[in-house]
């Protein structure tokens, strides 16, 4: 049964054009072809990337963040309350006023105390600037090195250099997929999962059927704008607003050119039109192009977010990353504190920490995902 399914999955007529079989892609007469078995190492390499990321974020990114004035904010924790915690985790993070009244009676707390508990509990789940800075710093370093390596691999045109370009890119995206539940969640969380899966499948397929040239170009086009985006975020978290804004404008231009012009009108055009000049369409042809179109749809979605940010930037209403969740400000003298402030400072201000409101005037951030949508009671 397994052998039959295996042979059906690798049937020549599914993935290869007419008059071409897998036997034609076997190494012979000095010619070396890409093979599916070459990609097995991406799984262990993905875990190596996770280890390298942990070391980099703690030994490089964290000290760098401290050097530019970024501190970890320690939020006032919500008191243990099983009734409120159950409602928060199973039903809704932003209860309606009627729900506040009911929870107040069940928990024997005033409505104001219940509201305060939910506000503190939500802030506990929000990632701090330090965590965001460390993640962005890691991605920036990889995208920069990958972009330089991609240009070298494209210029070299040798299978060995392109092999390592493929392996490192696929291992990196696999590591992002493994860690996505622990990373900072953004508004485009689902789109990010789709992007990572589509990228991994597309790169795997292009390698197996030796569409290596187009696969290299796709990765290079993506890395070009990713470097600028991550660098702009770094300067945003460091409060270098003018540098951040300048980089964001450059990023927006590069993104529109590479992802909405070069990618569809050059790369997809080549994979969609030219192959039909040599052989009739087959399943692999449609499969590959559909994956490229999926990526294009994601590019259009992100371009929409970028244009919204540009519009708000031009009219002076930009307050942060369109995809990020913002922390809520505490009331009544409540506040979070940095690690450097110490526990003793919490006693200031009639038993509460002195309020040090976070500056939210950076060039990335408004478009927080709506959190007033209650979670389903069904666990899935």
C-alpha positions in Angstrom: 0.0 0.0 0.0 2.7 2.4 1.0 4.8 1.6 -2.0 1.9 2.2 -4.3 1.2 5.6 -2.8 4.9 6.4 -3.0 5.1 5.5 -6.7 1.9 7.4 -7.4 3.2 10.5 -5.6 6.4 10.5 -7.6 4.8 9.6 -10.9 6.6 11.3 -13.8 3.5 12.6 -15.5 2.5 14.6 -12.4 5.6 16.6 -11.8 7.5 16.5 -15.1 6.7 17.5 -18.7 6.0 14.9 -21.4 9.0 12.8 -22.6 10.9 13.6 -19.4 11.3 11.1 -16.5 13.1 11.1 -13.2 15.7 8.8 -14.9 16.7 11.8 -17.0 17.6 13.7 -13.9 20.1 11.1 -12.6 23.7 12.2 -12.5 25.6 11.0 -15.6 28.2 12.1 -18.1 29.6 14.7 -15.7 26.2 16.4 -15.2 24.9 16.7 -11.6 21.3 17.3 -10.9 19.4 18.4 -7.8 17.7 15.6 -5.9 14.9 15.5 -3.3 17.2 13.7 -0.8 19.4 16.8 -0.7 16.7 18.6 1.3 16.6 16.2 4.2 19.2 18.2 6.1 16.8 21.2 6.3 15.0 19.8 9.4 18.1 19.4 11.6 19.5 22.7 10.3 16.2 24.4 11.3 16.9 23.4 14.9 20.5 24.6 14.5 19.0 27.9 13.5 16.8 28.0 16.6 19.9 27.4 18.7 21.8 30.1 16.9 18.9 32.5 17.3 18.8 31.9 21.0 22.5 32.5 21.4 22.3 35.6 19.1 19.3 37.2 20.8 20.8 36.8 24.3 24.5 37.5 23.6 24.3 40.0 20.8 20.8 41.5 20.4 20.1 42.0 24.1 23.3 43.9 24.8 22.8 45.9 21.7 19.3 46.8 22.8 20.6 48.0 26.2 23.2 50.1 24.4 20.5 52.0 22.5 18.4 52.6 25.6 15.8 49.7 25.3 14.9 48.2 28.6 12.6 45.3 29.5 9.3 46.6 31.0 8.1 44.6 34.0 4.3 44.8 34.1 2.2 44.8 37.3 0.8 41.3 37.4 -2.9 40.6 37.7 -3.8 38.9 41.0 -4.6 35.3 40.8 -8.3 34.9 40.2 -9.6 31.6 38.8 -13.0 33.0 37.8 -11.6 35.9 35.8 -8.7 33.8 34.4 -11.1 31.2 33.1 -13.2 33.8 31.4 -10.1 35.5 29.9 -8.6 32.3 28.5 -11.8 30.6 27.3 -14.2 33.3 26.2 -13.0 36.9 25.8 -10.1 39.2 26.5 -12.2 42.3 26.1 -15.5 41.7 27.9 -18.6 43.9 27.3 -19.9 46.0 30.1 -22.7 43.5 30.9 -20.0 40.8 31.3 -18.1 43.1 33.7 -21.1 43.4 35.8 -21.6 39.6 36.0 -17.9 38.9 36.6 -18.0 41.5 39.4 -20.7 39.6 41.2 -19.0 36.2 40.7 -15.6 37.3 41.8 -16.7 39.6 44.7 -14.8 42.5 43.2 -16.0 45.9 42.1 -16.5 46.6 38.4 -13.5 48.9 38.4 -11.3 46.2 39.9 -12.4 43.7 37.3 -11.6 46.2 34.5 -8.2 46.8 36.0 -7.6 43.0 36.3 -8.3 42.5 32.6 -6.2 45.4 31.6 -3.2 44.1 33.5 -3.8 40.6 32.3 -3.8 41.7 28.6 -0.6 43.7 29.2 1.1 40.6 30.6 0.5 38.8 27.2 1.8 41.7 25.2 5.5 41.4 24.2 7.8 44.1 25.3 9.9 46.3 23.0 13.0 44.3 24.0 11.6 41.0 22.8 10.5 42.7 19.5 14.0 44.2 19.0 15.8 40.9 19.6 13.6 39.1 17.1 13.9 41.8 14.5 17.7 42.0 15.0 18.0 38.3 14.3 15.9 38.5 11.1 17.8 41.5 9.9 21.2 39.8 10.2 19.9 36.7 8.4 18.2 38.6 5.6 21.2 40.8 5.0 23.6 37.8 4.8 21.1 35.8 2.7 20.7 38.7 0.3 24.5 39.0 -0.2 24.8 35.2 -0.5 21.9 35.1 -3.0 23.6 37.6 -5.3 26.8 35.5 -5.0 24.9 32.3 -5.8 23.1 33.8 -8.7 26.4 35.2 -10.2 28.2 31.9 -9.5 25.5 29.7 -11.1 27.1 26.6 -9.7 24.9 23.9 -8.1 27.0 23.8 -4.9 26.5 27.5 -4.1 22.8 27.4 -5.0 22.4 24.3 -2.9 23.6 26.1 0.2 21.5 29.1 -0.6 18.5 26.8 -0.8 19.3 24.9 2.3 19.9 27.9 4.5 16.8 29.7 3.3 14.6 26.7 3.7 16.1 25.9 7.2 15.5 29.5 8.3 11.9 29.5 7.2 11.4 26.2 8.8 12.8 27.6 12.0 10.4 30.5 11.8 7.5 28.1 11.3 8.6 26.1 14.4 8.9 29.2 16.6 5.9 31.2 15.2 3.7 30.3 18.2 6.3 31.8 20.6 7.2 34.8 18.5 5.5 38.2 18.6 2.0 37.7 17.2 0.9 40.3 14.6 -2.2 41.0 12.7 -1.0 39.0 9.7 -0.3 35.9 11.8 -2.3 33.6 9.5 -0.8 35.2 6.4 2.7 34.6 7.9 2.0 30.8 8.3 0.6 30.6 4.8 3.7 32.5 3.5 6.2 30.2 5.3 4.4 27.0 4.1 4.0 28.2 0.5 7.7 29.3 0.5 8.9 25.9 1.8 6.7 23.9 -0.6 7.7 26.1 -3.6 11.4 25.9 -2.8 11.2 22.2 -2.3 9.4 21.6 -5.5 11.7 23.9 -7.5 14.7 22.1 -6.2 13.3 18.6 -6.9 12.4 19.4 -10.5 15.5 21.5 -11.1 13.8 24.8 -11.4 16.8 26.2 -9.5 17.3 29.4 -11.4 13.8 30.7 -10.9 13.8 29.6 -7.2 17.0 31.5 -6.6 15.5 34.6 -8.2 12.3 34.3 -6.1 14.3 34.2 -2.8 16.5 37.1 -3.9 13.5 39.3 -4.7 12.0 38.6 -1.3 15.2 39.2 0.7 15.8 42.6 -1.0 12.9 44.3 0.7 13.0 42.2 3.9 16.4 43.7 4.8 15.1 47.2 4.6 11.9 46.4 6.6 13.8 44.8 9.5 16.4 47.6 9.6 13.6 50.2 9.7 12.0 48.4 12.7 15.3 48.3 14.5 15.6 52.1 14.3 12.0 52.5 15.2 12.4 50.5 18.5 15.6 52.5 19.2 13.6 55.8 18.7 15.6 57.0 15.8 12.5 58.3 14.1 14.0 60.2 11.1 16.2 57.2 10.2 13.3 54.9 10.6 11.0 57.0 8.4 13.7 57.3 5.7 14.3 53.5 5.6 10.6 52.9 5.6 10.1 55.0 2.5 13.0 53.2 0.7 11.5 49.9 1.8 8.1 50.8 0.5 9.6 51.7 -2.9 11.7 48.5 -3.1 8.8 46.4 -2.0 6.5 47.7 -4.6 9.1 47.4 -7.4 10.3 43.9 -6.5 7.1 42.2 -5.2 4.4 43.9 -7.4 6.4 44.6 -10.6 9.4 42.3 -11.0 7.8 39.3 -9.3 4.6 39.1 -11.3 5.6 40.7 -14.6 9.0 39.1 -14.9 9.3 36.0 -12.8 5.7 34.7 -12.9 5.5 35.7 -16.6 8.5 33.5 -17.3 7.2 30.5 -15.5 3.7 30.9 -16.9 4.3 31.7 -20.6 7.7 30.4 -21.7 7.4 26.7 -20.7 4.4 26.3 -23.0 6.6 27.1 -25.9 8.5 23.8 -25.3 5.9 21.4 -23.9 2.2 21.1 -23.1 1.0 22.1 -19.6 1.1 19.4 -16.9 0.2 19.3 -13.2 3.6 20.4 -12.0 3.4 23.4 -14.2 0.1 24.5 -12.6 1.2 23.5 -9.1 4.3 25.7 -9.3 2.5 28.7 -10.7 -0.3 28.5 -8.2 2.2 28.7 -5.4 3.7 31.8 -7.0 0.3 33.4 -7.3 -0.4 32.6 -3.6 2.8 34.5 -2.7 1.6 37.3 -5.0 -1.7 37.6 -3.2 0.2 37.9 0.1 2.3 40.6 -1.4 -0.8 42.5 -2.4 -2.2 42.2 1.1 1.0 43.5 2.6 1.2 46.3 0.0 -2.3 47.3 1.2 -1.0 47.6 4.8 2.1 49.5 3.6 0.0 52.0 1.7 -2.2 52.5 4.8 0.9 53.2 6.8 2.2 55.6 4.2 -1.2 57.5 4.2 -1.1 57.8 8.0 2.6 58.8 7.8 1.8 61.6 5.3 -1.1 62.9 7.4 0.8 62.7 10.7 -1.3 59.9 12.3 1.3 57.2 12.2 1.7 55.6 15.7 3.4 52.4 15.0 3.5 49.0 13.2 0.3 48.3 11.4 0.6 44.6 12.3 1.5 45.0 16.0 -0.5 44.8 19.2 0.0 47.9 21.4 0.2 47.8 25.1 -2.6 49.4 27.1 -1.7 52.3 29.4 -2.5 51.7 33.1 -4.7 54.1 35.0 -4.9 55.5 38.5 -1.1 55.8 38.8 -0.5 52.2 37.7 2.4 51.5 35.4 4.9 49.0 34.3 8.6 49.5 35.0 11.9 48.6 33.5 14.2 45.9 35.0 16.7 48.6 35.9 14.3 50.6 38.1 14.2 47.9 40.8 11.4 46.6 42.9 11.7 49.5 45.4 10.5 52.0 42.9 7.1 50.3 42.8 6.4 51.8 46.3 6.4 55.3 44.9 3.2 57.2 44.3 0.9 55.9 47.1 1.9 52.3 46.6 2.1 52.3 42.8 5.0 52.7 40.4 5.4 56.1 38.9 3.7 56.1 35.4 6.2 56.2 32.6 4.1 56.2 29.5 5.6 54.5 26.5 6.3 56.8 23.5 4.2 55.4 20.7 5.1 58.0 18.1 7.4 55.7 16.1 6.9 55.1 12.4 5.5 51.6 12.8 2.5 50.7 14.9 -1.1 51.5 14.6 -3.3 48.9 13.0 -3.5 46.8 16.1 -5.6 43.7 15.5 -9.1 44.0 17.0 -9.1 42.2 20.4 -12.7 42.8 21.2 -13.7 39.7 19.4 -14.5 37.0 21.9 -12.9 33.6 21.6 -15.1 30.7 20.8 -16.0 28.5 23.7 -15.0 25.5 21.6 -11.4 24.5 22.1 -9.6 23.9 18.8 
